[in-house]
């Protein structure tokens, strides 16, 4: 068989295999996907897959996306395509239970009216441009609707969580149920019924988003339908109450806990009938549970001079002065966990007051994730000193920084063990058929904060309008929203963005820009000196010749020469500035050209070169084999003749 005929047969066989493979894949493996990206950006998490698998009714997601208006903005266009791909993945994974509709809300059309009616908020990339709608409205079988008003591309890491939460809300539209244990004068029922009823801001917000039941000081049980337990500055709980809490954590495993070694604001609040507050109300802890989880909260209070809040106090002469009080300080947004769903969206930071320091030791089965930390210039002081509210100047004079960051909020997740061991204490009263649960039945999720003062209105609200200036309330609401969701929803984490940073390219671009800026600054300085010299010459010439305002006057030879010199120099400097800008753009264009060459052409050329090499090698082997056969045949003939 000739080499030409053999090659034709091989190519024909490959074509048949290719076509047959396409038919098989399109008919039997059309939903199969292989995600080879580093951060698995085209895959959905186990929590989302579980949520989709548990759907018992169809869900319709309407994707409002101004495709034509977004075409001029690559970032928006790319993100819109990313959202569409993820929605299609949801639809495939749900076996058709999630139906996707896409609407392009062109301006002044019924589609735009539909988007506005759905609560979708437009993006306005620049003045005068058409608005860009990028949002989602979901509806279930009974036409209950939930919307994501705006999908901002800078929140891409939370896209999967927001979509899955929307579907979970449509699947289970019931309000979250929260059981509240607190010694603070919070009355959620009053806040829900009387437009605040004089209650703290956070209490009213909680009552709006969930059904909050405040447990009385003599409670002996927790409603089994409770989704989340909130323990905020509790009183000294009895063994019976501790056991009830323990068993709730073993079965439901969801809790938001705020404790404090020095609750300054609570200590200042008056007691019943205007009497002084009970000193025991100034601190709270749950040592039985914390020790079991491997966590400790210091009895000392943390102060931080780096982010101390300004307060008005009395100066040495009795005059009012404003000084930084390290007892009360801010935790900026950049000192909060940027990956956890509770804190990642917070941008305004939080104010806290004399919090405790949270530390932990590794405990099998339990993962600890810090959520909020202080600066590196903290100091610990005894709790009783913090409660006395010492003067800022006294604290600052005696300040000795520990040069370490302290954790004031963290997340606990994993399998918990009962703080009461393998059996219920004999002194605890329980129902006859109650079974002691010694280990958590599922993955627990607990958020622990070592401060209570941060919930006081004075720490984050402005004026009579009670507008939040910081994210104190948002932190709590995010925690309740996330912890109160399903197990699948709680397990979700933020994802890496689909657009990866091109670090080498960015470094090259930044270096080029730095060189340009340095040269520009030198030239700008030289130009400023030249113009200053020209102005100085004009000032000296005031009152005579051309500079006296007589336009018909003759310039002296020296004046004319100096002016021409400065003008020429200014023109030359401006010319150099333009050359620097052109050089920078040329360098960027050259970099872009190399990137196109490497990404678009290099890979195909390498594949083609490898193919040519393999073909030449195969032909050489065929030729060598033929020569060997010919030589063997020739040798056989020679031997036969002999």
C-alpha positions as CSV (number, residue, x, y, z in Angstrom):
1,X,0.0,0.0,0.0
2,X,1.4,3.4,-1.0
3,X,2.0,6.1,1.6
4,X,-0.5,8.4,-0.1
5,X,-3.3,5.8,0.0
6,X,-2.5,5.0,3.6
7,X,-2.7,8.7,4.6
8,X,-6.1,9.0,2.8
9,X,-7.5,6.0,4.7
10,X,-6.2,7.4,8.1
11,X,-7.8,10.8,7.4
12,X,-11.1,9.2,6.4
13,X,-11.1,7.1,9.5
14,X,-10.4,10.1,11.7
15,X,-13.2,12.0,10.0
16,X,-15.7,9.2,10.7
17,X,-14.6,8.9,14.3
18,X,-14.9,12.7,14.8
19,X,-18.5,12.7,13.3
20,X,-19.5,9.6,15.2
21,X,-18.1,11.1,18.5
22,X,-20.1,14.3,17.9
23,X,-23.3,12.4,17.5
24,X,-22.7,10.3,20.6
25,X,-21.7,13.3,22.7
26,X,-24.7,15.5,21.5
27,X,-27.2,12.7,22.2
28,X,-25.9,11.0,25.4
29,X,-23.4,13.5,27.0
30,X,-24.9,16.9,26.1
31,X,-25.1,17.9,29.8
32,X,-21.6,16.7,30.7
33,X,-19.0,19.4,31.5
34,X,-15.3,19.4,32.3
35,X,-14.1,22.4,34.3
36,X,-10.3,22.7,34.0
37,X,-10.1,26.3,35.4
38,X,-7.9,26.8,38.4
39,X,-10.8,28.2,40.6
40,X,-13.5,26.0,39.1
41,X,-15.4,29.1,38.0
42,X,-17.7,27.1,35.7
43,X,-18.7,24.6,38.5
44,X,-21.3,25.1,41.2
45,X,-20.7,24.1,44.8
46,X,-22.2,21.1,46.7
47,X,-24.5,23.4,48.6
48,X,-26.0,24.8,45.3
49,X,-26.4,21.3,43.9
50,X,-28.2,20.2,47.0
51,X,-30.5,23.1,46.8
52,X,-31.4,22.4,43.2
53,X,-31.8,18.7,43.9
54,X,-34.3,19.5,46.7
55,X,-36.6,21.6,44.5
56,X,-40.1,20.4,44.7
57,X,-41.7,23.0,42.4
58,X,-40.6,24.8,39.3
59,X,-38.8,28.2,39.6
60,X,-38.6,30.8,36.9
61,X,-35.7,33.2,36.8
62,X,-36.0,36.2,34.6
63,X,-32.7,37.7,33.6
64,X,-33.0,41.4,32.8
65,X,-29.9,42.3,30.8
66,X,-29.5,45.3,28.4
67,X,-27.3,43.4,25.9
68,X,-27.1,46.2,23.3
69,X,-26.5,49.0,25.8
70,X,-23.8,46.9,27.6
71,X,-21.9,46.2,24.3
72,X,-19.9,49.4,24.7
73,X,-18.6,48.4,28.1
74,X,-16.4,45.2,28.1
75,X,-16.5,44.7,31.9
76,X,-20.3,44.8,32.0
77,X,-20.6,42.7,28.8
78,X,-18.2,40.0,30.2
79,X,-20.1,39.9,33.5
80,X,-23.4,39.6,31.8
81,X,-22.1,36.6,29.8
82,X,-20.8,35.1,33.1
83,X,-24.3,35.5,34.7
84,X,-26.0,33.9,31.7
85,X,-23.6,30.9,31.8
86,X,-24.2,30.4,35.5
87,X,-28.0,30.5,35.0
88,X,-27.7,27.9,32.3
89,X,-25.7,25.7,34.6
90,X,-28.4,26.1,37.3
91,X,-31.1,25.1,34.7
92,X,-29.1,22.0,33.6
93,X,-28.4,20.9,37.2
94,X,-32.0,21.2,38.2
95,X,-33.2,18.9,35.5
96,X,-35.4,21.6,34.1
97,X,-37.0,22.7,37.4
98,X,-35.3,26.1,37.0
99,X,-36.5,27.9,33.9
100,X,-34.5,30.8,32.5
101,X,-36.0,33.7,30.6
102,X,-33.9,36.6,29.3
103,X,-35.3,40.0,28.7
104,X,-33.5,42.9,27.0
105,X,-35.0,46.1,28.6
106,X,-34.5,48.5,25.7
107,X,-35.2,52.0,26.7
108,X,-38.8,53.3,26.3
109,X,-40.2,49.8,25.7
110,X,-42.6,47.5,27.6
111,X,-39.5,45.4,28.5
112,X,-38.1,48.3,30.4
113,X,-41.4,48.8,32.2
114,X,-41.3,45.1,33.1
115,X,-37.8,45.5,34.5
116,X,-38.8,48.6,36.6
117,X,-41.9,46.8,37.9
118,X,-39.7,43.8,38.9
119,X,-37.6,46.2,41.0
120,X,-34.5,46.0,38.8
121,X,-32.3,49.0,39.3
122,X,-30.3,50.3,36.3
123,X,-26.6,50.9,36.1
124,X,-25.6,54.3,34.8
125,X,-22.0,53.9,33.5
126,X,-21.7,57.5,32.3
127,X,-23.8,60.7,32.0
128,X,-26.1,60.7,28.9
129,X,-25.7,57.0,28.2
130,X,-28.6,54.6,28.1
131,X,-29.2,52.8,31.4
132,X,-28.0,49.2,31.7
133,X,-30.3,46.8,33.5
134,X,-28.5,43.8,35.0
135,X,-30.7,42.0,37.5
136,X,-32.8,38.9,38.2
137,X,-36.4,38.3,39.3
138,X,-37.4,34.9,40.5
139,X,-40.9,33.5,40.8
140,X,-42.3,30.2,42.1
141,X,-45.3,28.2,41.2
142,X,-47.7,30.4,43.3
143,X,-46.3,33.6,41.8
144,X,-44.3,34.7,44.8
145,X,-41.5,36.9,43.6
146,X,-38.0,37.8,44.9
147,X,-35.6,40.0,43.0
148,X,-31.9,40.8,42.9
149,X,-32.2,44.5,41.9
150,X,-28.7,44.9,40.6
151,X,-25.9,42.5,39.9
152,X,-22.7,44.5,40.3
153,X,-19.6,43.0,38.7
154,X,-17.5,43.8,41.8
155,X,-19.7,41.4,43.7
156,X,-19.0,38.5,41.4
157,X,-17.5,36.3,44.3
158,X,-21.0,36.3,45.8
159,X,-23.0,35.7,42.6
160,X,-23.6,32.0,43.3
161,X,-24.6,32.6,46.9
162,X,-27.1,35.3,45.9
163,X,-28.7,33.1,43.2
164,X,-28.9,30.1,45.5
165,X,-30.4,32.2,48.3
166,X,-33.0,33.6,45.9
167,X,-34.0,30.1,44.9
168,X,-34.0,28.9,48.5
169,X,-36.3,31.9,49.5
170,X,-38.7,31.0,46.7
171,X,-38.7,27.3,47.7
172,X,-39.3,28.2,51.4
173,X,-40.9,31.6,51.7
174,X,-41.5,31.3,55.4
175,X,-39.9,34.0,57.6
176,X,-36.9,32.9,59.7
177,X,-37.6,32.2,63.3
178,X,-35.1,33.5,65.9
179,X,-35.0,32.7,69.6
180,X,-33.4,35.6,71.5
181,X,-31.7,35.2,74.9
182,X,-30.5,38.6,76.3
183,X,-30.3,40.6,79.5
184,X,-30.5,43.8,77.6
185,X,-33.8,45.7,77.6
186,X,-34.7,44.5,74.1
187,X,-38.4,44.0,73.2
188,X,-38.6,42.7,69.6
189,X,-42.4,42.4,69.9
190,X,-42.7,46.1,70.7
191,X,-40.3,47.0,68.0
192,X,-42.3,45.1,65.4
193,X,-45.7,46.6,66.4
194,X,-45.0,50.2,67.2
195,X,-42.7,51.5,64.5
196,X,-39.7,51.0,66.7
197,X,-41.3,51.6,70.1
198,X,-38.2,53.3,71.4
199,X,-36.2,50.1,70.9
200,X,-32.6,50.1,69.6
201,X,-32.3,50.2,65.9
202,X,-30.9,46.7,65.6
203,X,-34.0,45.3,67.4
204,X,-36.3,46.9,64.9
205,X,-34.3,45.7,61.9
206,X,-34.3,42.1,63.3
207,X,-38.0,42.2,63.9
208,X,-38.5,43.3,60.3
209,X,-36.5,40.5,58.7
210,X,-37.5,37.6,61.1
211,X,-39.9,36.4,63.7
212,X,-38.0,37.1,66.9
213,X,-39.1,35.5,70.2
214,X,-37.5,36.8,73.3
215,X,-37.0,34.0,75.9
216,X,-37.9,34.9,79.5
217,X,-35.3,34.6,82.3
218,X,-37.1,31.4,83.5
219,X,-37.3,29.7,80.2
220,X,-36.9,25.9,80.2
221,X,-37.1,25.1,76.5
222,X,-36.7,26.4,72.9
223,X,-39.4,26.0,70.2
224,X,-38.3,23.1,67.9
225,X,-39.3,25.2,64.9
226,X,-36.6,27.8,65.7
227,X,-34.1,28.3,62.9
228,X,-31.5,30.4,64.8
229,X,-30.5,31.1,68.4
230,X,-29.3,34.6,69.2
231,X,-27.5,34.9,72.6
232,X,-26.7,38.6,73.3
233,X,-25.1,39.5,76.7
234,X,-26.9,36.7,78.6
235,X,-27.6,36.6,82.3
236,X,-26.1,33.9,84.5
237,X,-27.9,30.9,82.9
238,X,-29.0,27.9,85.0
239,X,-27.8,24.4,84.3
240,X,-31.3,23.6,82.9
241,X,-31.0,26.5,80.4
242,X,-27.4,25.7,79.5
243,X,-28.5,22.2,78.7
244,X,-31.4,23.4,76.5
245,X,-29.0,25.6,74.6
246,X,-26.5,22.7,74.2
247,X,-29.1,20.4,72.8
248,X,-30.3,23.1,70.3
249,X,-26.7,23.5,69.1
250,X,-26.4,19.7,68.7
251,X,-29.6,19.5,66.6
252,X,-29.9,22.8,64.8
253,X,-26.3,24.1,65.1
254,X,-27.1,27.7,64.3
255,X,-26.2,30.5,66.7
256,X,-25.2,34.2,66.9
257,X,-23.5,34.9,70.2
258,X,-22.3,38.3,71.5
259,X,-20.5,38.3,74.8
260,X,-18.5,41.0,76.6
261,X,-15.9,41.1,79.4
262,X,-16.7,44.9,79.9
263,X,-20.0,46.0,78.5
264,X,-19.5,49.7,79.1
265,X,-22.9,50.9,77.8
266,X,-24.8,48.1,79.6
267,X,-23.1,49.1,82.8
268,X,-24.2,52.7,82.4
269,X,-27.9,51.8,81.8
270,X,-30.1,52.3,84.8
271,X,-31.6,49.3,86.6
272,X,-35.3,48.7,87.4
273,X,-37.1,51.7,89.0
274,X,-34.1,53.9,88.3
275,X,-31.8,52.0,90.6
276,X,-28.1,51.5,89.7
277,X,-27.4,48.7,87.4
278,X,-26.4,45.3,88.8
279,X,-22.5,45.1,88.5
280,X,-22.9,41.5,87.2
281,X,-24.6,42.9,84.1
282,X,-21.4,44.5,83.0
283,X,-19.9,41.2,81.8
284,X,-21.1,38.0,80.1
285,X,-19.5,34.8,79.1
286,X,-20.3,31.1,78.3
287,X,-17.2,29.3,79.5
288,X,-18.7,25.9,79.4
289,X,-19.3,26.1,75.6
290,X,-16.2,28.2,74.7
291,X,-13.9,25.7,76.4
292,X,-15.6,22.8,74.6
293,X,-15.0,24.6,71.3
294,X,-11.4,25.4,72.1
295,X,-12.1,29.1,72.2
296,X,-11.2,31.6,75.0
297,X,-12.4,35.2,75.6
298,X,-10.1,37.3,77.7
299,X,-11.3,38.8,80.9
300,X,-9.4,41.9,79.9
301,X,-10.7,44.5,77.5
302,X,-8.9,45.5,74.4
303,X,-8.1,49.1,73.5
304,X,-6.7,50.4,70.2
305,X,-5.1,53.8,69.7
306,X,-4.6,53.4,66.0
307,X,-8.4,53.7,65.3
308,X,-9.5,55.4,68.5
309,X,-12.8,57.3,68.2
310,X,-12.8,61.0,69.0
311,X,-14.8,62.0,72.1
312,X,-15.4,65.3,73.9
313,X,-13.8,65.5,77.3
314,X,-12.6,68.2,79.7
315,X,-9.1,69.7,79.2
316,X,-6.6,70.6,81.9
317,X,-8.2,74.1,82.3
318,X,-11.7,72.7,82.4
319,X,-12.4,73.6,78.8
320,X,-14.1,71.0,76.5
321,X,-11.6,69.4,74.1
322,X,-11.9,66.5,71.6
323,X,-9.5,63.6,72.1
324,X,-9.1,60.1,70.7
325,X,-10.5,57.5,73.2
326,X,-8.8,54.1,72.6
327,X,-11.5,52.5,74.7
328,X,-13.9,53.0,71.8
329,X,-12.4,52.3,68.4
330,X,-13.2,51.4,64.8
331,X,-12.6,48.2,62.9
332,X,-12.1,49.3,59.3
333,X,-13.5,47.3,56.5
334,X,-10.0,46.2,55.4
335,X,-9.6,44.5,58.8
336,X,-12.6,42.3,58.2
337,X,-12.6,39.0,56.4
338,X,-13.1,39.8,52.7
339,X,-14.0,36.2,51.8
340,X,-16.6,35.3,54.4
341,X,-20.2,36.0,53.2
342,X,-21.1,37.8,56.4
343,X,-18.3,40.4,56.3
344,X,-17.2,40.6,52.7
345,X,-19.9,43.0,51.6
346,X,-19.3,45.4,54.5
347,X,-17.5,48.6,53.4
348,X,-17.9,51.1,56.2
349,X,-16.4,49.1,59.1
350,X,-17.7,48.8,62.7
351,X,-17.3,50.7,65.9
352,X,-16.7,48.6,69.1
353,X,-16.3,49.4,72.8
354,X,-13.7,47.7,75.0
355,X,-14.2,44.2,73.4
356,X,-12.6,41.0,74.6
357,X,-9.8,39.2,72.8
358,X,-10.8,35.9,71.2
359,X,-8.1,33.1,71.0
360,X,-8.4,29.5,70.1
361,X,-6.6,26.2,70.0
362,X,-7.1,23.6,67.3
363,X,-10.0,21.3,68.1
364,X,-10.7,18.2,66.0
365,X,-13.7,18.7,63.7
366,X,-14.0,22.4,64.3
367,X,-12.8,25.1,61.9
368,X,-12.3,28.7,63.2
369,X,-12.4,31.6,60.8
370,X,-11.6,35.2,62.0
371,X,-14.1,37.7,60.8
372,X,-12.9,41.0,62.4
373,X,-9.6,42.1,63.9
374,X,-8.1,45.1,65.5
375,X,-5.0,47.0,64.3
376,X,-1.5,45.9,65.4
377,X,-1.3,48.6,68.1
378,X,-3.6,47.2,70.7
379,X,-3.3,46.9,74.5
380,X,-5.2,44.9,77.1
381,X,-6.5,46.5,80.3
382,X,-8.5,45.0,83.2
383,X,-12.2,44.9,82.6
384,X,-13.0,46.9,85.7
385,X,-10.8,49.8,84.6
386,X,-12.6,49.8,81.2
387,X,-15.9,49.9,83.0
388,X,-14.8,53.0,84.9
389,X,-14.3,54.8,81.5
390,X,-10.9,56.3,82.3
391,X,-9.9,59.6,80.6
392,X,-8.4,59.2,77.1
393,X,-5.2,61.1,78.1
394,X,-4.6,58.7,81.0
395,X,-4.9,55.7,78.8
396,X,-2.7,57.2,76.1
397,X,0.0,58.2,78.6
398,X,0.2,54.6,80.0
399,X,-0.2,53.0,76.6
400,X,2.1,50.0,75.8
401,X,1.1,48.4,72.5
402,X,1.3,44.7,72.3
403,X,2.2,44.8,68.5
404,X,-0.4,42.1,67.6
405,X,-3.9,42.0,66.1
406,X,-6.7,40.8,68.3
407,X,-9.7,38.9,67.0
408,X,-13.1,40.3,68.1
409,X,-15.4,38.2,65.9
410,X,-15.1,34.8,64.4
411,X,-17.0,31.9,62.8
412,X,-17.0,28.4,64.2
413,X,-18.0,25.6,61.8
414,X,-17.9,21.8,61.9
415,X,-19.0,19.0,64.1
416,X,-19.6,19.9,67.8
417,X,-19.6,17.7,70.9
418,X,-22.0,18.2,73.7
419,X,-20.7,20.3,76.5
420,X,-22.4,17.9,78.9
421,X,-20.7,14.8,77.6
422,X,-22.3,11.5,76.8
423,X,-25.3,11.8,79.1
424,X,-27.8,14.3,80.4
425,X,-27.2,15.5,84.0
426,X,-29.5,13.9,86.6
427,X,-30.5,17.4,87.8
428,X,-31.8,18.5,84.4
429,X,-35.6,18.0,83.8
430,X,-36.5,16.7,80.3
431,X,-39.4,15.0,78.6
432,X,-39.7,11.3,79.2
433,X,-39.0,10.5,75.5
434,X,-36.2,13.0,75.1
435,X,-32.9,11.6,73.9
436,X,-29.6,13.1,74.8
437,X,-27.6,14.1,71.7
438,X,-23.9,13.9,72.4
439,X,-22.6,15.1,69.0
440,X,-24.1,17.5,66.5
441,X,-26.2,15.8,63.8
442,X,-25.0,18.2,61.1
443,X,-22.5,20.9,60.3
444,X,-22.8,23.6,62.9
445,X,-22.3,27.3,62.1
446,X,-21.8,29.7,65.0
447,X,-20.7,33.4,64.9
448,X,-19.1,34.7,68.1
449,X,-18.5,38.3,68.9
450,X,-16.6,39.5,72.0
451,X,-18.4,42.8,72.3
452,X,-21.9,44.0,73.1
453,X,-21.4,47.7,73.0
454,X,-21.2,47.7,69.2
455,X,-25.0,47.1,69.2
456,X,-25.7,50.4,71.0
457,X,-27.3,53.0,68.8
458,X,-24.7,55.6,69.8
459,X,-21.9,53.6,68.2
460,X,-23.1,53.8,64.6
461,X,-26.2,55.9,64.1
462,X,-26.4,59.6,63.2
463,X,-28.8,62.1,64.7
464,X,-32.5,61.9,65.1
465,X,-32.9,60.3,61.7
466,X,-31.0,57.3,63.1
467,X,-29.2,56.6,59.8
468,X,-26.4,54.0,60.1
469,X,-23.0,55.5,59.5
470,X,-21.2,52.2,59.9
471,X,-22.0,48.5,59.4
472,X,-22.6,47.4,62.9
473,X,-26.2,46.5,62.2
474,X,-25.5,45.2,58.8
475,X,-23.0,42.7,60.3
476,X,-25.7,41.3,62.6
477,X,-28.3,41.2,59.9
478,X,-25.9,39.5,57.5
479,X,-25.1,36.9,60.2
480,X,-28.8,36.2,60.9
481,X,-29.6,36.0,57.2
482,X,-26.8,33.6,56.5
483,X,-27.1,31.4,59.6
484,X,-30.8,31.2,59.4
485,X,-30.7,29.7,55.9
486,X,-30.6,26.0,55.0
487,X,-27.6,23.8,55.6
488,X,-26.9,24.0,51.8
489,X,-27.0,27.8,51.9
490,X,-24.8,28.1,55.0
491,X,-22.1,25.9,53.4
492,X,-21.7,28.3,50.5
493,X,-18.6,30.4,50.4
494,X,-17.5,33.3,48.2
495,X,-16.0,32.3,44.9
496,X,-12.9,33.6,43.1
497,X,-13.8,36.0,40.3
498,X,-13.8,34.7,36.7
499,X,-11.4,37.4,35.5
500,X,-8.0,36.5,36.8
501,X,-5.4,39.1,37.3
502,X,-2.6,39.0,34.7
503,X,0.1,39.8,37.3
504,X,3.1,39.8,34.9
505,X,1.2,42.1,32.4
506,X,0.1,44.4,35.2
507,X,3.6,44.6,36.6
508,X,5.0,45.5,33.1
509,X,2.2,48.1,32.7
510,X,2.7,49.6,36.1
511,X,6.5,49.8,35.6
512,X,6.0,51.6,32.3
513,X,3.5,54.0,33.9
514,X,5.8,54.6,36.8
515,X,8.6,55.5,34.4
516,X,6.3,57.8,32.4
517,X,5.0,59.5,35.6
518,X,8.6,60.1,36.8
519,X,9.6,61.6,33.5
520,X,6.5,63.7,33.4
521,X,7.0,65.0,36.8
522,X,10.6,66.1,35.9
523,X,9.4,67.8,32.7
524,X,6.4,69.4,34.5
525,X,8.8,70.8,37.1
526,X,11.1,72.1,34.4
527,X,8.1,73.7,32.6
528,X,6.9,75.3,35.8
529,X,10.4,76.8,36.4
530,X,10.4,78.1,32.9
531,X,7.0,79.7,33.2
532,X,8.0,81.2,36.6
533,X,11.1,82.7,35.1
534,X,9.0,84.2,32.3
535,X,6.6,85.7,34.9
536,X,9.5,87.1,36.9
537,X,10.8,88.8,33.8
538,X,7.4,90.3,33.2
539,X,7.3,91.6,36.8
540,X,10.7,93.2,36.5
541,X,9.7,94.8,33.2
542,X,6.5,96.4,34.6
543,X,6.4,100.2,34.0
544,X,8.6,100.3,31.0
545,X,8.6,99.3,27.3
546,X,6.3,96.5,26.3
547,X,5.6,95.4,29.8
548,X,4.1,98.8,30.7
549,X,1.0,98.0,28.8
550,X,1.9,100.1,25.8
551,X,1.5,97.5,23.0
552,X,3.2,99.8,20.5
553,X,6.4,100.2,22.5
554,X,9.6,98.6,21.2
555,X,11.1,95.7,23.1
556,X,14.7,95.9,24.1
557,X,17.0,93.4,22.6
558,X,17.6,91.7,25.9
559,X,13.9,91.4,26.6
560,X,13.2,90.0,23.2
561,X,16.0,87.4,23.5
562,X,14.9,86.2,26.9
563,X,11.2,85.9,25.9
564,X,12.1,83.9,22.8
565,X,14.4,81.7,24.9
566,X,11.7,80.9,27.4
567,X,9.1,80.3,24.8
568,X,11.3,78.0,22.9
569,X,12.1,76.1,26.1
570,X,8.5,75.8,27.0
571,X,7.6,74.5,23.6
572,X,10.4,72.0,23.8
573,X,9.3,70.7,27.2
574,X,5.7,70.3,26.0
575,X,7.0,68.4,23.0
576,X,9.0,66.1,25.3
577,X,5.8,65.6,27.4
578,X,3.9,64.5,24.3
579,X,6.8,62.2,23.3
580,X,6.7,60.6,26.7
581,X,3.0,60.0,26.4
582,X,3.4,58.5,22.9
583,X,6.2,56.3,24.1
584,X,4.1,55.0,26.9
585,X,1.2,54.2,24.5
586,X,3.7,52.6,22.1
587,X,5.1,50.4,24.8
588,X,1.5,49.3,25.8
589,X,0.6,48.6,22.2
590,X,3.8,46.5,21.8
591,X,2.9,44.6,24.9
592,X,-0.6,44.0,23.6
593,X,0.8,42.8,20.3
594,X,3.1,40.3,22.0
595,X,0.1,39.0,24.1
596,X,-2.0,38.5,20.9
597,X,0.9,36.7,19.3
598,X,1.5,34.4,22.3
599,X,-2.2,33.7,23.0
600,X,-3.7,33.6,19.5
601,X,-0.9,32.4,17.3
602,X,1.8,30.6,19.3
603,X,-0.4,27.7,20.5
604,X,-1.7,26.9,17.0
605,X,1.8,27.2,15.5
606,X,3.2,24.8,18.2
607,X,0.4,22.3,17.4
608,X,1.0,22.6,13.7
609,X,4.7,22.2,14.2
610,X,4.2,19.1,16.3
611,X,1.9,17.7,13.6
612,X,4.4,18.3,10.9
613,X,7.1,16.8,13.0
614,X,5.0,13.7,13.7
615,X,4.1,13.4,10.0
616,X,7.8,13.6,8.9
617,X,8.7,11.1,11.6
618,X,6.0,8.7,10.5
619,X,7.0,9.0,6.9
620,X,10.6,8.4,7.8
621,X,9.6,5.3,9.8
622,X,7.6,4.0,6.8
623,X,10.5,4.7,4.5
624,X,12.9,2.9,6.8
625,X,10.6,-0.1,7.1
626,X,10.3,-0.3,3.3
627,X,14.1,-0.1,2.9
628,X,14.5,-2.8,5.6
629,X,11.9,-5.1,3.8
630,X,13.7,-4.5,0.4
631,X,17.1,-5.3,1.9
632,X,15.6,-8.4,3.6
633,X,14.1,-9.5,0.3
634,X,17.3,-8.8,-1.5
635,X,19.2,-10.8,1.1
636,X,16.8,-13.7,0.7
637,X,17.3,-13.8,-3.1
638,X,21.1,-13.7,-2.7
639,X,21.0,-16.6,-0.2
640,X,18.7,-18.7,-2.5
641,X,21.0,-18.2,-5.4
642,X,23.9,-19.4,-3.3
